[in-house]
Amino acid sequence: MKTPEQCLNMTEIRTEIDNIDHSVIQLLATRFTYVKAASKFKKILPKFKPKSVLIVC
């Protein structure tokens, strides 16, 4: 992977952006598998509703 400063032209910049996009999509796909796994646990956990919420600013 090249840094932006190492890119010599727009083709190289676009290639690096495409590589980043591919990595982001792969990470989101992996994240989704964890979300699906978490949904199994959420169905069996008891519902927890706090009686009050304290907001500190």
Biopython code that builds the backbone (N, CA, C, O; Angstrom):
import numpy as np
from Bio.PDB.StructureBuilder import StructureBuilder

atoms = [
    (1, "MET", "N", (0.839, -1.180, 0.000)),
    (1, "MET", "CA", (0.000, 0.000, 0.000)),
    (1, "MET", "C", (0.886, 1.247, 0.000)),
    (1, "MET", "O", (1.841, 1.355, 0.770)),
    (2, "LYS", "N", (0.549, 2.160, -0.866)),
    (2, "LYS", "CA", (1.302, 3.411, -0.947)),
    (2, "LYS", "C", (0.602, 4.495, -0.128)),
    (2, "LYS", "O", (-0.619, 4.485, 0.029)),
    (3, "THR", "N", (1.386, 5.409, 0.377)),
    (3, "THR", "CA", (0.804, 6.587, 1.016)),
    (3, "THR", "C", (0.368, 7.539, -0.090)),
    (3, "THR", "O", (0.827, 7.405, -1.224)),
    (4, "PRO", "N", (-0.498, 8.486, 0.207)),
    (4, "PRO", "CA", (-0.898, 9.444, -0.823)),
    (4, "PRO", "C", (0.304, 10.188, -1.437)),
    (4, "PRO", "O", (0.324, 10.501, -2.627)),
    (5, "GLU", "N", (1.282, 10.451, -0.596)),
    (5, "GLU", "CA", (2.464, 11.170, -1.088)),
    (5, "GLU", "C", (3.303, 10.327, -2.046)),
    (5, "GLU", "O", (4.028, 10.872, -2.878)),
    (6, "GLN", "N", (3.211, 9.016, -1.937)),
    (6, "GLN", "CA", (3.983, 8.131, -2.811)),
    (6, "GLN", "C", (3.329, 7.920, -4.174)),
    (6, "GLN", "O", (3.989, 7.475, -5.113)),
    (7, "CYS", "N", (2.056, 8.232, -4.290)),
    (7, "CYS", "CA", (1.366, 8.055, -5.567)),
    (7, "CYS", "C", (1.865, 9.086, -6.572)),
    (7, "CYS", "O", (1.994, 10.272, -6.266)),
    (8, "LEU", "N", (2.138, 8.605, -7.769)),
    (8, "LEU", "CA", (2.712, 9.469, -8.799)),
    (8, "LEU", "C", (1.688, 10.000, -9.787)),
    (8, "LEU", "O", (1.980, 10.924, -10.545)),
    (9, "ASN", "N", (0.478, 9.420, -9.787)),
    (9, "ASN", "CA", (-0.544, 9.883, -10.730)),
    (9, "ASN", "C", (-1.927, 9.456, -10.227)),
    (9, "ASN", "O", (-2.055, 8.764, -9.217)),
    (10, "MET", "N", (-2.957, 9.890, -10.961)),
    (10, "MET", "CA", (-4.331, 9.586, -10.556)),
    (10, "MET", "C", (-4.635, 8.091, -10.620)),
    (10, "MET", "O", (-5.441, 7.598, -9.831)),
    (11, "THR", "N", (-4.020, 7.376, -11.523)),
    (11, "THR", "CA", (-4.248, 5.934, -11.614)),
    (11, "THR", "C", (-3.815, 5.244, -10.322)),
    (11, "THR", "O", (-4.524, 4.383, -9.802)),
    (12, "GLU", "N", (-2.656, 5.626, -9.815)),
    (12, "GLU", "CA", (-2.183, 5.043, -8.560)),
    (12, "GLU", "C", (-3.083, 5.438, -7.390)),
    (12, "GLU", "O", (-3.358, 4.617, -6.514)),
    (13, "ILE", "N", (-3.535, 6.672, -7.373)),
    (13, "ILE", "CA", (-4.438, 7.130, -6.313)),
    (13, "ILE", "C", (-5.735, 6.325, -6.362)),
    (13, "ILE", "O", (-6.215, 5.851, -5.332)),
    (14, "ARG", "N", (-6.299, 6.173, -7.554)),
    (14, "ARG", "CA", (-7.548, 5.410, -7.693)),
    (14, "ARG", "C", (-7.359, 3.958, -7.276)),
    (14, "ARG", "O", (-8.245, 3.368, -6.658)),
    (15, "THR", "N", (-6.219, 3.384, -7.609)),
    (15, "THR", "CA", (-5.936, 2.003, -7.211)),
    (15, "THR", "C", (-5.902, 1.883, -5.700)),
    (15, "THR", "O", (-6.461, 0.939, -5.141)),
    (16, "GLU", "N", (-5.259, 2.817, -5.038)),
    (16, "GLU", "CA", (-5.178, 2.780, -3.577)),
    (16, "GLU", "C", (-6.552, 2.977, -2.943)),
    (16, "GLU", "O", (-6.885, 2.319, -1.957)),
    (17, "ILE", "N", (-7.342, 3.878, -3.507)),
    (17, "ILE", "CA", (-8.701, 4.084, -2.998)),
    (17, "ILE", "C", (-9.526, 2.809, -3.177)),
    (17, "ILE", "O", (-10.268, 2.417, -2.277)),
    (18, "ASP", "N", (-9.396, 2.172, -4.326)),
    (18, "ASP", "CA", (-10.105, 0.905, -4.562)),
    (18, "ASP", "C", (-9.670, -0.159, -3.552)),
    (18, "ASP", "O", (-10.499, -0.924, -3.059)),
    (19, "ASN", "N", (-8.380, -0.204, -3.247)),
    (19, "ASN", "CA", (-7.886, -1.163, -2.253)),
    (19, "ASN", "C", (-8.479, -0.892, -0.871)),
    (19, "ASN", "O", (-8.860, -1.816, -0.153)),
    (20, "ILE", "N", (-8.551, 0.374, -0.517)),
    (20, "ILE", "CA", (-9.152, 0.751, 0.768)),
    (20, "ILE", "C", (-10.623, 0.372, 0.784)),
    (20, "ILE", "O", (-11.108, -0.191, 1.765)),
    (21, "ASP", "N", (-11.341, 0.679, -0.302)),
    (21, "ASP", "CA", (-12.764, 0.328, -0.384)),
    (21, "ASP", "C", (-12.969, -1.175, -0.226)),
    (21, "ASP", "O", (-13.885, -1.611, 0.471)),
    (22, "HIS", "N", (-12.127, -1.954, -0.866)),
    (22, "HIS", "CA", (-12.225, -3.406, -0.767)),
    (22, "HIS", "C", (-12.035, -3.850, 0.687)),
    (22, "HIS", "O", (-12.773, -4.702, 1.181)),
    (23, "SER", "N", (-11.055, -3.276, 1.359)),
    (23, "SER", "CA", (-10.799, -3.621, 2.762)),
    (23, "SER", "C", (-11.981, -3.246, 3.646)),
    (23, "SER", "O", (-12.362, -4.007, 4.535)),
    (24, "VAL", "N", (-12.557, -2.084, 3.403)),
    (24, "VAL", "CA", (-13.706, -1.637, 4.195)),
    (24, "VAL", "C", (-14.878, -2.599, 4.008)),
    (24, "VAL", "O", (-15.537, -2.972, 4.979)),
    (25, "ILE", "N", (-15.137, -2.994, 2.782)),
    (25, "ILE", "CA", (-16.239, -3.913, 2.504)),
    (25, "ILE", "C", (-16.001, -5.262, 3.177)),
    (25, "ILE", "O", (-16.922, -5.850, 3.744)),
    (26, "GLN", "N", (-14.771, -5.745, 3.113)),
    (26, "GLN", "CA", (-14.438, -7.008, 3.774)),
    (26, "GLN", "C", (-14.659, -6.910, 5.286)),
    (26, "GLN", "O", (-15.217, -7.821, 5.898)),
    (27, "LEU", "N", (-14.221, -5.805, 5.880)),
    (27, "LEU", "CA", (-14.398, -5.611, 7.321)),
    (27, "LEU", "C", (-15.874, -5.518, 7.701)),
    (27, "LEU", "O", (-16.284, -6.060, 8.728)),
    (28, "LEU", "N", (-16.671, -4.838, 6.883)),
    (28, "LEU", "CA", (-18.097, -4.746, 7.162)),
    (28, "LEU", "C", (-18.773, -6.110, 7.058)),
    (28, "LEU", "O", (-19.666, -6.424, 7.845)),
    (29, "ALA", "N", (-18.351, -6.914, 6.098)),
    (29, "ALA", "CA", (-18.901, -8.262, 5.963)),
    (29, "ALA", "C", (-18.557, -9.101, 7.195)),
    (29, "ALA", "O", (-19.400, -9.839, 7.705)),
    (30, "THR", "N", (-17.334, -8.985, 7.663)),
    (30, "THR", "CA", (-16.924, -9.707, 8.868)),
    (30, "THR", "C", (-17.705, -9.214, 10.076)),
    (30, "THR", "O", (-18.149, -10.012, 10.902)),
    (31, "ARG", "N", (-17.874, -7.900, 10.178)),
    (31, "ARG", "CA", (-18.639, -7.316, 11.282)),
    (31, "ARG", "C", (-20.063, -7.855, 11.281)),
    (31, "ARG", "O", (-20.616, -8.159, 12.338)),
    (32, "PHE", "N", (-20.651, -7.972, 10.107)),
    (32, "PHE", "CA", (-22.020, -8.451, 10.006)),
    (32, "PHE", "C", (-22.159, -9.875, 10.546)),
    (32, "PHE", "O", (-23.177, -10.213, 11.149)),
    (33, "THR", "N", (-21.147, -10.703, 10.334)),
    (33, "THR", "CA", (-21.220, -12.061, 10.870)),
    (33, "THR", "C", (-21.257, -12.034, 12.399)),
    (33, "THR", "O", (-21.922, -12.865, 13.019)),
    (34, "TYR", "N", (-20.543, -11.080, 13.009)),
    (34, "TYR", "CA", (-20.591, -10.934, 14.463)),
    (34, "TYR", "C", (-21.951, -10.411, 14.919)),
    (34, "TYR", "O", (-22.464, -10.839, 15.953)),
    (35, "VAL", "N", (-22.528, -9.502, 14.166)),
    (35, "VAL", "CA", (-23.851, -8.978, 14.505)),
    (35, "VAL", "C", (-24.882, -10.105, 14.455)),
    (35, "VAL", "O", (-25.739, -10.208, 15.333)),
    (36, "LYS", "N", (-24.796, -10.941, 13.431)),
    (36, "LYS", "CA", (-25.712, -12.077, 13.340)),
    (36, "LYS", "C", (-25.522, -13.025, 14.524)),
    (36, "LYS", "O", (-26.498, -13.521, 15.087)),
    (37, "ALA", "N", (-24.287, -13.272, 14.894)),
    (37, "ALA", "CA", (-24.012, -14.141, 16.041)),
    (37, "ALA", "C", (-24.560, -13.521, 17.331)),
    (37, "ALA", "O", (-25.113, -14.225, 18.176)),
    (38, "ALA", "N", (-24.406, -12.230, 17.473)),
    (38, "ALA", "CA", (-24.894, -11.537, 18.672)),
    (38, "ALA", "C", (-26.414, -11.595, 18.756)),
    (38, "ALA", "O", (-26.969, -11.640, 19.854)),
    (39, "SER", "N", (-27.079, -11.593, 17.635)),
    (39, "SER", "CA", (-28.545, -11.621, 17.644)),
    (39, "SER", "C", (-29.070, -12.911, 18.270)),
    (39, "SER", "O", (-30.161, -12.914, 18.841)),
    (40, "LYS", "N", (-28.325, -13.990, 18.176)),
    (40, "LYS", "CA", (-28.736, -15.248, 18.807)),
    (40, "LYS", "C", (-28.772, -15.095, 20.331)),
    (40, "LYS", "O", (-29.671, -15.613, 20.993)),
    (41, "PHE", "N", (-27.793, -14.383, 20.872)),
    (41, "PHE", "CA", (-27.736, -14.184, 22.320)),
    (41, "PHE", "C", (-28.797, -13.196, 22.790)),
    (41, "PHE", "O", (-29.354, -13.347, 23.877)),
    (42, "LYS", "N", (-29.072, -12.203, 21.984)),
    (42, "LYS", "CA", (-30.055, -11.202, 22.369)),
    (42, "LYS", "C", (-31.442, -11.817, 22.506)),
    (42, "LYS", "O", (-32.249, -11.335, 23.300)),
    (43, "LYS", "N", (-31.729, -12.855, 21.760)),
    (43, "LYS", "CA", (-33.039, -13.491, 21.829)),
    (43, "LYS", "C", (-33.233, -14.244, 23.143)),
    (43, "LYS", "O", (-34.363, -14.408, 23.605)),
    (44, "ILE", "N", (-32.139, -14.700, 23.742)),
    (44, "ILE", "CA", (-32.276, -15.494, 24.967)),
    (44, "ILE", "C", (-31.993, -14.706, 26.244)),
    (44, "ILE", "O", (-32.299, -15.183, 27.337)),
    (45, "LEU", "N", (-31.424, -13.527, 26.128)),
    (45, "LEU", "CA", (-31.157, -12.720, 27.317)),
    (45, "LEU", "C", (-32.449, -12.069, 27.799)),
    (45, "LEU", "O", (-33.279, -11.668, 26.983)),
    (46, "PRO", "N", (-32.628, -11.960, 29.114)),
    (46, "PRO", "CA", (-33.832, -11.287, 29.610)),
    (46, "PRO", "C", (-33.788, -9.807, 29.252)),
    (46, "PRO", "O", (-32.722, -9.199, 29.156)),
    (47, "LYS", "N", (-34.942, -9.265, 29.063)),
    (47, "LYS", "CA", (-35.029, -7.836, 28.747)),
    (47, "LYS", "C", (-34.672, -7.041, 30.000)),
    (47, "LYS", "O", (-35.159, -7.333, 31.093)),
    (48, "PHE", "N", (-33.832, -6.052, 29.831)),
    (48, "PHE", "CA", (-33.435, -5.208, 30.952)),
    (48, "PHE", "C", (-33.861, -3.792, 30.629)),
    (48, "PHE", "O", (-33.436, -3.215, 29.628)),
    (49, "LYS", "N", (-34.701, -3.237, 31.483)),
    (49, "LYS", "CA", (-35.139, -1.861, 31.309)),
    (49, "LYS", "C", (-34.806, -1.106, 32.577)),
    (49, "LYS", "O", (-35.347, -1.411, 33.640)),
    (50, "PRO", "N", (-33.924, -0.124, 32.482)),
    (50, "PRO", "CA", (-33.590, 0.647, 33.676)),
    (50, "PRO", "C", (-34.811, 1.474, 34.130)),
    (50, "PRO", "O", (-35.606, 1.946, 33.316)),
    (51, "LYS", "N", (-34.925, 1.627, 35.455)),
    (51, "LYS", "CA", (-36.048, 2.410, 35.986)),
    (51, "LYS", "C", (-35.875, 3.898, 35.689)),
    (51, "LYS", "O", (-36.850, 4.628, 35.511)),
    (52, "SER", "N", (-34.617, 4.329, 35.641)),
    (52, "SER", "CA", (-34.351, 5.721, 35.308)),
    (52, "SER", "C", (-32.991, 5.807, 34.639)),
    (52, "SER", "O", (-32.149, 4.918, 34.761)),
    (53, "VAL", "N", (-32.812, 6.890, 33.941)),
    (53, "VAL", "CA", (-31.555, 7.117, 33.241)),
    (53, "VAL", "C", (-30.952, 8.411, 33.756)),
    (53, "VAL", "O", (-31.625, 9.441, 33.791)),
    (54, "LEU", "N", (-29.700, 8.364, 34.154)),
    (54, "LEU", "CA", (-28.998, 9.540, 34.647)),
    (54, "LEU", "C", (-28.101, 10.071, 33.539)),
    (54, "LEU", "O", (-27.214, 9.368, 33.055)),
    (55, "ILE", "N", (-28.336, 11.304, 33.145)),
    (55, "ILE", "CA", (-27.512, 11.925, 32.099)),
    (55, "ILE", "C", (-26.631, 12.963, 32.781)),
    (55, "ILE", "O", (-27.124, 13.887, 33.428)),
    (56, "VAL", "N", (-25.330, 12.798, 32.629)),
    (56, "VAL", "CA", (-24.369, 13.722, 33.219)),
    (56, "VAL", "C", (-23.701, 14.517, 32.102)),
    (56, "VAL", "O", (-23.160, 13.945, 31.155)),
    (57, "CYS", "N", (-23.744, 15.806, 32.222)),
    (57, "CYS", "CA", (-23.115, 16.664, 31.204)),
    (57, "CYS", "C", (-21.878, 17.303, 31.750)),
    (57, "CYS", "O", (-21.211, 18.059, 31.044)),
]
sb = StructureBuilder()
sb.init_structure("model")
sb.init_model(0)
sb.init_chain("A")
sb.init_seg("    ")
for serial, (resi, resn, name, xyz) in enumerate(atoms, 1):
    if name == "N":
        sb.init_residue(resn, " ", resi, " ")
    sb.init_atom(name, np.array(xyz, "f"), 0.0, 1.0, " ", f" {name:<3s}", serial, name[0])
structure = sb.get_structure()
